[in-house]
Amino acid sequence: MTDRHHEIATLIDDYLARANYAPSVQDIATMTDRSKSVAFHHLRQMRALGLVDWVEHEPRTIHLTSAGRQELRRARAGHGTVGYTDLPLIRARASRLQSEPSESELERQADQVGVPLWRRV
């Protein structure tokens, strides 16, 4: 859980306790002083990490998962926050990104030089 994720998880938890219903993406954006798209971007990241969930196309269904509540309790207890590379899924993706490209990938990239991005395969 990053600092931004911790901030959003805290807001969701506090909002639910205070209002007895879930915050909207607009509420989260307003409380974090960010745009709705940036707030939703962070929520999607948190969902991919298993920290939050919601019902698609239903208003005010954003909630912390049990893993999200556990991470929030851990962070509030002073154990720090978990970095991206501490999580297995992210660590696996990061290692894939750091691996050397294959010869065929290098050839494909060389063939794409000078080709506009929208035309690349």
Secondary structure, 3 states (H helix, E strand, C coil): CCHHHHHHHHHHHHHHHHHCCCCCHHHHHHHHCCCHHHHHHHHHHHHHCCCEECCCCCCCCCEECHHHHHHHHHHHCCCCCCCHHHCHHHHHHHHHHHCCCCHHHHHHHHHCCCCCHHHCC
